[in-house]
Amino acid sequence: MPYIHSAREGVERLGQLLETYGTYEPNGIAFSDGDEVWWLETIGGHHWAAVRIPDDAYVVAANRMSIDNLILVPLILWHLLI
């Protein structure tokens, strides 16, 4: 994506697009850079969730949703939590 320069920016950009346009089906995508990895999942419509993968872990995503625990926060608070 030519509009992003980091994994975190990738999550923010795709999150904004999903909130604006939505999606038809569930998907998962990993964003990575030299500092961090983020995993983002959609469940359809305008709903999405993302988690930062810890430095001592990695993503293995089978053909199913992987995020099972999350804390829901308004996007306005996103930068305060990370």
Secondary structure, 3 states (H helix, E strand, C coil): CCCCCCHHHHHHHHHHHHHHHCECCCEEEEEECCCCEEEEEEEEECEEEEEEECCCCCCCCCCCCCCCCCCCCCHHHHHHHC
